[in-house]
Amino acid sequence: MCQPGSPTDLYPEDDGIPLSEGTLHFEWIERMYSNIRSIFCERPDVFVACDLLWYHEEGNPNARQAPDTMVVFGRPKGHRRTYLQWQEGNIAPQVVIEIRAPSNDEQYMANKLRDYDAWGVLEYFAYDPERNLLLNSRRNAAESAN
């Protein structure tokens, strides 16, 4: 139970959105998370999370997203209830992977890409398991330096 005035009051741990929409969607979320996590299992400075609320702007609890998988280089492994960017060396996830759910239309996915780009994510992958389609977006070096 959180105490009044605690960070979990302002930055909730749950957004009320279910992790998956069916077994295929869940299977791919779990597969991507597990595989990415295993790639970096020997790296203590790489944090990998699944469906963890990432708050990127202190004082604005609406500035959040819960990527299906996020990878943050330069942050230690460990358990977190949320990812509060300003308490994590102000390091945004560098890689985000989203698995397209049946209810996600093209505009929804385009909005996610736009938001992640604006929030500093360097590389974004979106996989549609129903169409076996993988999309990738990478910020260029000039954009990343700003």
C-alpha positions in Angstrom: 0.0 0.0 0.0 1.4 3.3 -1.0 1.6 6.3 1.4 -0.3 9.5 0.5 2.1 11.8 -1.4 4.4 8.9 -2.5 5.6 8.7 -6.1 3.1 5.9 -6.8 0.3 8.3 -6.1 1.5 10.6 -8.8 3.0 7.9 -11.1 0.8 4.8 -10.8 2.2 1.4 -11.5 -0.8 0.3 -13.5 -2.4 2.0 -16.5 -5.4 -0.3 -16.5 -4.5 -1.6 -20.0 -4.1 -5.4 -20.2 -0.8 -6.7 -21.3 -2.1 -8.6 -24.3 -5.1 -9.1 -26.6 -5.1 -12.9 -26.9 -2.7 -15.7 -26.9 -0.8 -14.9 -30.1 -0.2 -11.3 -29.0 1.0 -12.5 -25.6 3.2 -15.2 -27.1 5.0 -12.6 -29.2 5.4 -10.1 -26.3 6.8 -12.8 -24.1 9.1 -14.1 -26.9 10.6 -10.7 -27.7 11.1 -9.8 -24.1 12.7 -13.2 -23.2 15.0 -13.2 -26.2 16.2 -9.6 -25.7 16.7 -10.2 -22.0 18.8 -13.3 -22.7 21.0 -11.4 -25.2 22.0 -9.0 -22.4 22.0 -11.4 -19.5 25.7 -11.0 -18.9 25.5 -7.2 -19.0 24.8 -5.6 -15.6 24.5 -2.2 -17.2 21.5 -3.1 -19.5 18.0 -2.9 -18.1 15.3 -4.8 -20.0 11.6 -4.6 -19.1 8.3 -5.7 -20.4 5.1 -3.7 -20.0 6.6 -1.4 -17.4 5.3 2.1 -17.2 7.9 4.6 -18.3 7.4 8.1 -17.1 9.6 10.5 -19.1 8.7 13.9 -17.7 8.8 14.7 -14.0 5.6 16.3 -12.7 3.5 15.1 -15.7 2.0 11.6 -15.0 0.3 11.7 -18.4 3.7 11.6 -20.1 4.0 7.9 -20.0 4.0 4.7 -22.0 4.3 1.0 -21.3 6.4 -0.5 -24.1 5.9 -4.2 -24.7 9.7 -4.4 -24.4 12.2 -1.6 -23.7 16.0 -1.7 -23.5 18.0 0.8 -21.5 21.7 0.8 -21.8 23.6 2.4 -19.0 21.1 1.5 -16.3 21.6 -1.4 -13.9 19.5 -4.5 -13.9 17.1 -4.7 -11.0 13.4 -4.6 -10.1 11.4 -1.5 -10.6 7.8 -0.7 -10.1 7.9 2.0 -12.8 10.7 3.6 -14.8 11.0 7.2 -13.7 13.4 8.6 -16.3 14.6 11.6 -14.2 15.6 9.1 -11.4 17.5 6.9 -13.9 20.1 9.4 -15.0 17.6 10.9 -17.4 18.3 8.0 -19.7 15.4 7.2 -22.0 15.1 3.6 -23.3 17.2 3.4 -26.4 15.3 0.5 -27.9 11.5 -0.1 -27.8 9.7 -3.1 -29.3 5.9 -3.1 -29.7 3.9 -6.1 -30.8 0.8 -4.9 -32.8 -2.4 -6.0 -31.1 -5.5 -6.8 -33.1 -7.2 -3.5 -32.0 -4.2 -1.3 -33.0 -4.8 0.5 -36.3 -2.2 2.2 -38.4 -2.8 5.6 -36.8 -2.4 4.2 -33.3 1.0 2.6 -34.3 2.1 5.8 -36.1 1.3 7.9 -33.0 3.4 5.5 -30.9 6.3 5.9 -33.3 5.9 9.7 -33.2 5.8 9.7 -29.4 8.8 7.5 -28.9 10.8 9.5 -31.4 9.9 12.8 -29.5 10.8 11.2 -26.2 14.3 10.2 -27.4 14.0 6.5 -28.2 16.8 5.7 -30.7 15.4 2.6 -32.3 11.8 1.4 -32.5 10.5 -2.0 -33.7 6.9 -2.8 -34.4 6.0 -6.4 -35.2 2.6 -7.5 -36.5 2.4 -11.2 -35.9 -0.8 -11.6 -37.9 0.9 -10.3 -41.1 4.4 -11.4 -40.2 5.6 -7.8 -40.7 8.4 -6.1 -38.9 8.9 -2.4 -39.1 11.9 -0.5 -37.8 12.6 3.1 -37.3 16.0 4.5 -36.2 16.8 8.1 -35.4 19.8 9.5 -37.3 22.9 10.7 -35.5 22.0 14.4 -35.9 18.6 13.9 -34.3 20.1 11.8 -31.5 22.6 14.5 -30.6 19.8 17.1 -30.0 
